[in-house]
């Protein structure tokens, strides 16, 4: 979901991914995961994470105000995460390297959406280790593919490692991602 599409496109996008509840409004996500305003308990939205693969919604914050507090900027202009004094990098790393699958995938999503301030190389190196894990592979593939298509990943050795890993798989999703990504790169198609 791009910033240009905004909240107006949320309902269509959610329906495309099988989510029919009108009380959920996505404000960012990639199809597999969405951060959303959750109005299921009333007129004050909670902030929730929707995992469309597991068909699971986790409430992350009881209110938008609490969510907004975690996005506050300190006097040093660095992002302050959930813990006092933690930076966005600390927060994303803690989630990315967690032992809990849902935290790992949420960490990858946070990192992907914060690439202007976080290092793409560290993210992709970690995601490449997920390629042999049945529960994490799809997140790894879609996240790495997004970094390549958006031209944020430029390290040729990492792109080649990703392609090599996709070619080892014998499934339609890996093959489709390989074909899409190579086509976009070979034809110089710029992201929206």
N, C-alpha and C positions, 0 to 999 in steps of 0.2 A: 504494500500500500504506500504510494508515494505521497509526499506533502501536497502535491498539486491536486490529487484526488480528494483529499480531505474527508471530513465526516459524512458528506453527502453520499459518497460512494460506499460507505460502510455497509449499509444494508444489502446492497447488491453483492458485495464481496463476501459477506458472511453467508448469504444464501447459496452462493457458488460453492462454499465449503460445507454446506449442509446444516447451517445454523439458522433456525427459523425464529428464534425468540426475539421479538421486537424490543425487548427491554435491555438488550446488549448492543452497545455501540463501540465498534473498534476504532481506535485512533492510531494504531500502528501494528504492523505484523507482516508475515510473509505467506500466510495461508496455512501453515502448519501450527503457528503460534500467533496469537493476537493479544495485545494489551487493550483493555476495553473498559468503558464505563459500564458498570453493572447496576441497573435500576431494578433488579428483581425484588429487592426488599423495600422499595419505596422511592420517593422523589429525590432523595439524596444518594448520588451514585457512589458505589464502592469502586475501587480499581481492581480488576481481575485479570488473570492470565488464562487464556483459553488454549488448550492443547487439542487441536482438532483430530490428531492421530489417535490419542488416547480417549477422546471425547470427554475431557475433564476440564472443569473450571476451578481455579484456585483463586480465592480472594487474597490479594496481596496487601491492600490497604483498606481500612474501614471508611475512609473518606478521601475526597480529592485533596482536601487540605493536608492530610497526612502524607499523601503522595507528593504533593507540592513541596512540603518541608524537606523531603529527601533530595529534591532537586535544587535546593538553595545553593547559592554561590557564596563562598567565604570571602574575606577581605583580600585573600591572595589570588582571587579569581580562579580557584580550582573547584571542581565539582565535589560536593560533600555527599557521601553515600549514606547508607542506613546507620552505620556506626559513627559515633562522634569522631570527627577528624579523618574518617576513611575517605579516600578519593574514589572517583568512578572506577579507576583502574583496580584499586583494591577490591572494591565490591564485585566488579565483573570477574576478576581473577578468582576470588573466593567461590563464586558460583560455578565458574567454568571448570575448576579443578575439584569440585565437590564430589562426594561419593554418591549423591542422590541424583538420579537421572533427570528428574524434572528441574532441579537446580542447575545442572550442567547445561541443559538445553536453554533455560532462561538466561543463563550467563552468556551463552553464545549469541542469543538474540540481542541482549543489551550491548555486547561488544560490537556486533555487526552494525547496530544503529548508532554507534559512537565512534566510528572509525576516523572521524575528523580529529579526535583527540587520543585515540588508542592505536596501538601498533597492530597492523593487519598480519604481519609475519607471525607473531606469537600466537594469534588466534588460529591461523591456518595450520601451523605446526601441530597444535593440540588437536584440532579437528581431524587431521590426517590419522591420528592414533585412534579415532573413533570409527574408522571405516570398516573395521572387523567386528564391531559390536552391533548386533541386530537392533538393539533399542535406540542406538544413537546415530546409526549410519545415515538415515534420511535427513536428520538435522545437519549433520556434517556436510553432506552433499549439497543441500540447498543453500547453506550458509557460504560454503566455499564458492559455489557457482555464482552467488550474488556478488562476492568480492571480485571475482574475475570479470563478470559482465559489467560491473560498475567501474572497472579499470582501477580499482584500489589495490588489487594484488598485481604486482608487476614482476615479482621474482620468478624468473623462468623455471628454475628448478622446482619450486613449489607447485607451479601450474602443471609441469610435467609429472610430478609425483601424484597429483590429483587425477590427471588423465590416466596414468598407469593403474591407479587403484580402481578407477571406474571400469577400465577394460578387463580387469581381473574378475569382475562380477558377471554373473550370468543372469541378470534380471532386466526387465524392460525399463525400470526407472533409471538405473545407472546408464543404460545405453542411450536413453532419451536425453539425459542430462549431458552426456558426452557429446552427442550429436548437436544439441542446441548450442552448447558453449563453444565448440569448435567452429560451428557455422557463424556465430556472432563474431568471433575473433577473426576468422578468415575473411569475412566480408566487411570488416570495419564498421559494423553497426554500432552506433553510439546509444548508450542507455537514455531513457526518457528523462 
